[in-house]
Amino acid sequence: MSAILSADDLNDFISPGVACIKPIETLPTTQLGPEQQQPSQQSLEFEVILDGQQQPTATAASPNGTAAGAAPAQISLTDCLACSGCVTSAEAVLVSLQSHNEVLSVLDAAPGLRVVRGSDGKAAAAVSGLENPDAKLFVASVSPQTRASLAAACGGAVTEQQAGWMVEQLLMGPGGLAGGGKHGNGFAWTVDTNTAREACLVLGSDEVLGGGSHRGSDKPASPILTSSCPGWVCYAEKTHPYVLPHLSRVKSPQALMGTLLKTTLSRVLGIAPDRIWHLAVMPCFDKKLEASREELTDAVWGGAGTPGRGVRDVDCVITSKEILMLAASRGADFFDLAKSAPVQQPAFPDPAIHRFLFPAQRRKQLRDGGTSGGNLHYILHDVQSRHAGSQIQMTRGRNADVVEYAVVLGSSGETVFRAARYYGFRNIQNLVRKLKPAKASRMPGGKPFGSARRPTGRPGPLEHAYVEVMACPGGCTNGGGQIKVDDQVIVDRKNFGEKPGPDEQKAWQAEVDEAYFSGDEPDPAHGAGDDHSAELIAGISPSHIRDTLAHWADITGIQLDRLVYTSYREVVSDVGKPVSDTERVVQLAGKIGGGW
């Protein structure tokens, strides 16, 4: 969502035509002269003026000669989180600490831990270098949206998989990070976040439809809303706490992968979680905030089972464009890296987890699933598989980012399941209004008032069992951390005569989306990799996923609920509140190691 969190490019997320929902602060009328006092604006929605755009021409003038229309909204890191609510000072620190510079700093801090192979030369048996307390074992996970963004930046001839190999060359190969630096450290494993995403899809469907044996006791209220987008979660926690009971309790793919890597490696290899350093490469700056949540630390899965300040499941998040910065900081040109796998990934300590993380064949992204992971797409097909002869019907909403779906029985025409997709904050505003409880009337015998005239405290009937919500218009391939067409590296590679505008950005986004869906068609003979090809749903074997999750819980000795589910809480921002310098220093010092 919010590239507003990037110190390098504050306008990255708010693309042309996207309004910033931010009230204009005005001075109290007592501080203005009678000739300066103006009627209040009827609307508080303003367009943010982007670089290269002309400011709107005023059509009227105030009595003192200035334009009667309000000036464009001025937003900054301390003002807002790209119209999703206020950013606290502590969050600004947490975000700034996660960057490509932090990656280099940690790599150069001490010699890395080395995995010692067993007698067969395959399975990891032990770890060397533990005598150095600063030594760490480096692991990384890379999102498919990042690979798509980098593939588009390389040119049309590079696929998403080849871009992923280039990232592996950077993180693991001798010509990348390991070829420089103080200790020549590289990453022991680089995994695909898609594998964790498939587990999230199965868990999310079980949460909505039931039937799964691994479901948290705190089941969300209907309609269940996607929670894998951290910008949307941040917005809900800070501005609409009545939405929180509806958020899916399933962790995001980034968070689930972090938990999987930290728990498996620490328990199987017998090392402390803080000796494992996990880097996630994501399309979104808000993923940095997600990684800082107290709910996503070993305090939950390794301690009392409640959120607290502990070892993060994801230590650092960098974005797609920061990959280019990371390569340049080591004196390498990312575009010159080999477009092939550097080496076969070494065996993971547990064979079953290895087969899960490194399947024999990668599953191609389905276009019908969209570019945000396919949460809704999988659930719809799961519903369809449970009702023989049913069909999925789609209805376009008020714009391309609002779509409604229904699963209808072919024989009777009965609707058995309704769901929807809401992308972008303009559309999310409408969604949360529908869920807002009505207010009680103060008049004796008066009816509740509100948009839906509902009984006090009860959400309105949205008629949907599930809603896929993403903060970015167009989905995750349009994330704020993605490489944009007006970034200098793309301007130079495409030889633009002048600064690219909205049309060029639209065409560029189409290239990224095409790269996201690139790749070879899957071979049906391979199925899901094991003996589960007969019951695939949207190309995924739910029984294979459930078996893997059960095995994960067994080898770590941790209840599955602690591993795969998370929680949310109302957050009160400190922006706009009088805080002394001493209090602010205490807040920053106390929150640097924790969550929101």
ABEGO torsion letter per residue (X at the ends): XBAAABAABAAAABBBGBBBBBBBBBBBAAABBAAABBBBBABABBBBBBBGBBBBBBABBBAAGBBABBBBBBBBAAABBGGAEBBBAAAAAAAAABBAAAAAAAAAABBBBBBBBBAAGABBABBBGAABAABBBBBBBBBAAAAAAAAAAAEAABBAAAAAAAAAAAAABAABAAABEAAGBBBABBBBAAAAAAAAAAAAAAAAAEGBABBBABBBBOBBBBAABAAAAAAAAAABAAAAAABBABBBAAAAAAAAAAAAAAAAAGBBAAABBBBBBBABAAAAAAAABAABBAAAAABAGBBBBBBBABABBBBAAAAAAAAAAAGBBAAABBABBABBBBBBABAAAAAAABBABBBBBBAAAEAAGGAAAAAAAAAAAABBGBBBBBBBBABAABBBBBBBBAAAGBBABBBBBBBEAAAAAAAAAAABBBBBBABBGBBBBEAAGBBBGBBBBAGBABBBBBABBGEAAABAABBBAABAAAAAAAGBABBBBAAAAAAAAAAAAAAAABEBBBBAAAEAGBAAAAABBGGBBAAAAAAAAAAAAAAAGBBAAAAABBBBBBBBBABGBBBBAAAAAAAAAAAAABBX
